[in-house]
C-alpha cells in the first residue's frame, strides 16, 4: 500500500474531484505505477481529514474512467494503463508543429522575433467583438431545426450572401446554387481535384513557381502535376496548350508568389484554351480583396462561368483558423462538390456559416476589409522603403497587393545562406527556390518571399535592417 500526498484546497470545494485529479496526475506522471495498491477509502479519508464518502466518490470515478481497478479481497489498485517507462505525453499546445514545406531553419516561424513568413494575415486584428456579436445574432435568430445536419452545399443564408458579395466585389457571375461552402481553399481544391480524377483526368497543370504548401496535397490526390512557366504577364498559355493537361490551377489576380497580374491578352487566351480543350480553369482567388494601387481585376469566373471554378476563403481577410471558404462552380460540378461533402464530412459548421453571413449582410465584413487594406498598405510601403534603404541591390517584384512581397536578392547572393543567416538573426523568411520546379530553380534569380502582415511598420524596418546583415553573410567569399 502507498501513502500519496494529495494537497486539497478546501475553500474551492468539490473535494472528490480534487482527489481524483490528484490521482490522475500521479498515474500519468508515473509516480503511481500499474499494480500499486492504494490506501483503503477509510484510511485515506482519515489521512485527508474528509468523509469516507468523498474518497469513495473519487475512487468510483477513477474506476469508471479506467485509472483504477477494485477487486474483493485485493483492495484498490492502479490499473494496467499506467506506463511509467513511457515519457508523459507532450501537451498539444506545446507539441512541435508539423514541418512546413520549405520552412525556416529552426522550425515554427511563429517562434522567431521577426516573423516574415508569408501566408498569414495579422491575427491580432481578428474582429473578435464583431464575430462574437455575429454569433450571438445567429444564436438568437436561428430556429432549433436549423441546428441539425446542414445542407451539404452550405447554409442558404451564407450562399446567398456570398453570391451577392462575390458579384459586387469580384465581378463573379453566380447564383447561390452554384456555391458550395468549403473548409478553406485547400479543401475546395482537394474536392475539385478528386472530382477530376474520378472523371478520368490524370494531369493537372500548375504555375511555375507556385505555393510549395499545395504540392504535397495535390500529389496525395493522385494526379500528376506538370508545370507551366510564369513570366511578367502571368502564366504562359502557349506553353500550357502544348501539354496534355485539360485542367489548370492559376492565381490570376495576384500570382503566388511572384505577385504579377495575369495580363488581359493572357486572360483571353486562357479562356480560349479552356473552350477549345474542353478544359477547366481552377482559379485560386486567395487574396484578391487586397489591391492597393487600384481596384482589383475581376475574377476569371465572371468571364466564363462554365469553364472556371472560383475558389476563395476568409483565411486572409479574417483568419485561417476559421476554415471557411467556398467554391463557385458550373452547375453540374457544383452538384458533384455538394455530393463530395455529403460523402466525406456532412457539411460545414452551421453557426460559423451564419456568423459570416451576418458579417457580410450588415456590412461589418466590408468595414473590416477597408481597415485592413489601410494597415497592410502602410506595412507594405514601410517594408519596401526599408528594403531599398538596407538592401539597395534587391528588387521587389509584382503589384502593390496582398500580404507578401517577392524580393529578388542582389546579384551573387546565395538564397539558402541568406535564409539561414536571417534565421540566426531572429528573422523567419521563405526562400523562393522550393516554389520553382527543379528544371527552372537553378536559373531563377535568388529571391525571398516576405510576409508583412504580422508586424507593424517599425518592426518591419528593423527586420529589413537585419535582412541586410543576413545578405552580407550570405554573399560569396
N, C-alpha and C positions, 0 to 999 in steps of 0.2 A: 504494500500500500504506500501511497505517496501523500505528502502534505504540501500542497501547492499554494503559494502566496497569491491571493486574489484580492487586490485592493478594490474597495467599494466606495462609491460616492453616495452616501445615504441621502444627501439633500436632493439628488437627482431622481430618486425613486426608481421603479422598475428594477428591483434588485435581482430578480430571477434572470432578466435579460442581461444584466451586467455580469452575473456569474457565468452564464452561457457564453457570452462574448469572451470572457477571460479564458475559459477552457478552449474555445475555438482557436484563439491566438496561440495558446501554448501547444496545441496539437499541430497547427500549421507550421510553427517555427521549429518543431522537433523537440521542444522541452518536455513534452509528454509523448512517449513513443508508443507504437502499437503494442497492445497487450498489457500496458501498465494498469495496475488495479488502483482504483480511486477510493478515497475515504467513503464510508457509508454516509447516506444522507443525514443520519442523526449526528455523526461525528463532525461532518463538515459544517452542519448548521450550528453546532456548539462552537466550533473554532471561529466561525464568521459572525457569531452572535446574531443570527437570524432565525426565523422559524423554520422548522423542518420542511414545511410545505413549500417554502421558497426554493430550497435546494431540490426537492422532488420535482418541482416545475421545471427548473433548469435542466436537470438530468433527463427528464422526459422529452424536452425539446431537443436536446443533443442526440438522444437515442433515435428520435424520429428523423433527424437530419442525417443520421449515419455516422456521427462522430464517436458515439459510444455504443457499447453493447452491454446488455444485462442478462445474466443467467442465474436461475435459482441455485443457491449454494455456492456461487462463484463471485458474487458481487457485481460491481460495475467496472468495466474496463474500457480502455481506449480501443476503438475499432481498428481493424487491419488497414484502413485507408491511410493511416499515418505513415509517412515515409521520411524518417529523419535523415536518411542517407541522401535524399534529393534536396537541392537548394530550394528555398522558398520561391514561389513564382514572382517574377517582376511585375509590379502593378502596371496595369495597362497604360496609365498616364506617364510612366517612366520607361516603357518599353522602347527599345531602339526603333526608330522609324524604318519603314520599308525603304530600301535603296531607291533613289530617284535616278532614272536613266541620265547618264552624263552628269550626275550630281557633283557638288563641290567636294574637294578633298576635306575630310573631316565629317562628312555626313550631312545631317539635317541643316539646311540653310537658315532655319529659324534660330539656331544656336549661335549665329555669328553676330558680332557687334553691328555690322552694316550688312543688311540683307538686301542684295540687289538681284536675287534670284527671280527670274521672270515668271509670270503666270498667275500671280496672286494680287488681288486688289488690297486696298487699305482696310484691313479687317476691323481696325478700331473705329472706322467710320460707319460700320453697320448700323442702320437706323433702328436701334433696339426699341425705343419708345413707340415709333410708328409701327413697327412689326408687332409689338405687344398689343397695341390698340387694334390693329387689323385682326389679330387672333381673337381678341375679346369681342369684336364686332361679329366675327364669324360664329363664335360660340353663342352669342345672343340670338342671331338670326337663323341659324341652321336648324332645320327640323330634325327630330330624332332619327327619322328614317334615312336621312342623308348620311348618317354615320355608319351605314352598312358598307359592304364592299362597293367601291366606286365604279362608275363607267370605266372600262379598261382604257379608253382613249383619254380619260381625264374628265374632271367635272365640267358640266356645261357652262358654269359661270366663268371659269378660267379660260376655257377655249373661246368663249365669246369675247372676253376682254382682250385676249391675245390677238384674235382676229382683227379687232379694231386698232389695237396698238401697232401691230406689225404693218398694217396697211398705212397707218398715219406716219410712222417713224421710219419704216424700212421699205416703203412702197411695195410691200408684198401684195399678191393677188390671191386671196384665200377666203374660205368660209370656215366657221367653227368645225365642220365635219371633216375638213382636210387637216386638222391639227390633232396631233397625238402628244399628250404630255409625257415627258421622259424624265429620267433622273439625271439630267445634265446632258451635254453634247456627247460625251463619251458613250453613254447608254444609248442615245439615239443612233450614233454611228455604228455601234455594235449591232443594233437591231436591223439597221438598213443593210449592213454587210452580210449578216446572217440570212436575210431575205434574198440577197443577190446570189449567195452560194446555193441556197435551196432552189433557185431558178436557173442554175446552170452556169453562172458566172464563175470563172476561175482566176481572173486577174482584175486588180484594182490599180489604177494609175494614181500616184500621189506626187505632190510637188517636190522639187529638189532645189533648196532644202525644205524640210518640214519639221514638225514637232517630234522630237525623239520620244516623248512620252506616249504618243499614239501608236508607234510602230509595233511594240510587243503585243498590244491589244489587237491590232489588225492581223498580225501573224497568227495569233491564237484563234482568230475567226476562221482560219482555214482557207484564206485567199492569198494568192501570190501577188506581191507588190512590185510594181515597176515604176521607176522614177521618170519624171518629166522636168526638164530644166526650167528654172525661173530666171528671167532677166529683169531689166529695169521697167519692162512693160507688163510683167506678170508671167503667167505660165505660157510656155511656147506651144501653141495649139498645133502648129505644123508637126512638131515632134510627137505630140500626142496622137495625131492622126496616123502616124507610121506604126503605132503599137497595136497589139491585138485587143487591148482593153476596150470594153464598152461602158465602163463606169470610171469616174474620176472624182477625187476629193480635192477641193480647192478652197482657198481663203481669199476671195476676190476683193473684198472691201479693204483689207489690211493684211497683206500676205505675212504668214508667220514662217520664219522670223524676220525676213528682210524688210518688211514694212512698206513694200510697194503696193500700189493700187492697180488692179487689172485695167489696162488701157481700153478705151471704148472699142477700138477695132478688134482687140482680142476678145472682148465680151461677145461681140457679134460672131466672131469665128468659133468661139466655144459653143454657142447655141447652135450654130450651123452644123458643127461636128456632131452634137448630140442628136440632131434630127436626122442627119444622113447615116449615122452609125447605129440608129435605134438605141442610143446610149442614154446614160443617166449621169447628171451632174449633182454631186453632193456638196452643198455649199455650207461651209463652216463659218457662221457669222459670229465669231467668238467675242469681238469687242467693238462692233461697228457703231455703237452709241457714242464712242469717244473719238470724235474727229474735231480738231481744234482750229484748223485754218479755214474751214469751210464746212458746209453741210455734207454729211457722208453720202456717197453714191448709193442709189437704191440697190436692193438685192437683185441677184440674177433671177431668183424665183419669180419676181414680178414681170420679167420679160417672157419667160416660157414656163408657166406652172405645170405643164405636162412633162417637162424634161428635167426639172430641178427639184431637189429636196432641200429645203432650208432648215438648218439645224441652229438652234440658239439656246441660251440659258441665262440665268441671273448670276452665274458664277463670277463674272467680272463686275456686274452692276451692283450686286449685293454681297454675296459670299458663296464660295464653292460648297461650303458645308450644308447649304440648304438642299443641294441635289435636286434642283428644279430646272427643267429645260423643256424643249419642245421640238417636234419635227413637223414641218409643213410639207405635205407630200401630195402627189397626184392621187385622186380618189381611190383607185384600186390599191396602190401601195399603202395609203393611209389605213385602209381596212386591214391589210396584212400586218401592219405595225400594231394596230389595235389587237389583232389576234395574238401577236407575239407577246404582248403584255398579259393577255389572258392566260397564255400557256406558261409564262415564266414567273410572274410575280403578282398578278391580280390587281395591278394598278398602283397609282401614286397616293401618298398620304392626303386625305381629304382636307384636313384643317389647313395644312400648308398651302394647298391649292386655293382655298377660299381666302386665305390671308393675302396671297399675292394678287388675286382678283380684286380684293378690296383696295390694295395699294394702287393698282392701276386705275380703277374706276374713280377713286377720289382725287387723283392727280398727285398723290404722295410719291409715287414711283418717279414721275417726271420731275418733281421738285428735287428729289434726292439725286437724280442723274444730273440736273443742272448744277447742283452744288459740287458734285464730284468732278464734273468737267472743269470747273474753275480751279479746283485744287490740283487735279492731275496736270492741267496745262501749266500751272505755275511750277510744279515739280519738274515736269519735263524741261521747261525752259531753263530752270536753275541747273539741272544736270548737264544739259547741252552746253550752257555757258561755262560751267566748271570744267567740263572735258576740254573745251577749247583753250582754257587757261592752263590747265595742268598737263594735258596731253595734246600739244599743238599738232602733232602728226597724225592724230586719229581722225577718222571720217565717219560722221553719223549718216546712215542711210535711211531711206523711207520717208513717208509723210508725217506730218505732225498729228499723231493719233495714238490711240491705245494706251497701254501701260508699260510698254517696253521700248528700248532702243536697240537698233542693230549698229554696232560700232566696229568698223574696221580698224585694226591696230596699226601703228606706224610700221612702215616697211622694215623688214628684218626681225620683227617681234616673233617670239615663239609662243604660240597660243597656250599650249599646255603649261609652260613655265610661268606665264603670266597668271593663269588661273590658280596655280599652286602658290605663287608668291602672294597673290591677293588674299588667299585663304589664310596664309601665315600672318597677314596684317589685319585679319578680322573682317575681311570683305568677301561675301559669298557672291560669285559671279558664275555665269554659264558660258562655256566656250561654244562657239558655233560649229566646230568640227563634227560632233555627234549628230548634227541635224542634216549634214550633207551625205550623199551617197558615197560609197568608197571610191567610186570612179572619179568623182568631182572634188572630194575633200582635199586631196593633195594640191589642187590648183586653186582652190578658193582662198582668198586672202585671209590671214588670221583675223578672227573677229570675236567680239563678246556680245552676248545678248543680255542686256541690263534691265531689270525691272525697277521702276522708280516709285511705285505706288505706296510703298510701306514706310518711306522715310520723308521727313519734312525737308524743306529747301536747305536749311543749314547743314543737316546731316548728309544730304546728298553732295553738297560741296566738299565736306570732309572726306566722304568716300571717294570722290573723284581725285582728290589730292593723294590719297593712299594708293589709288589705282595707278597714278603717275609713277609712284615709287615702285609699285609691283612691275610695271612695264620696264623700268630701268633694270630691275633684277632679272627680267625675262629677256633682256637684249642679248644678242650673241656676243661671245668674247668674255 
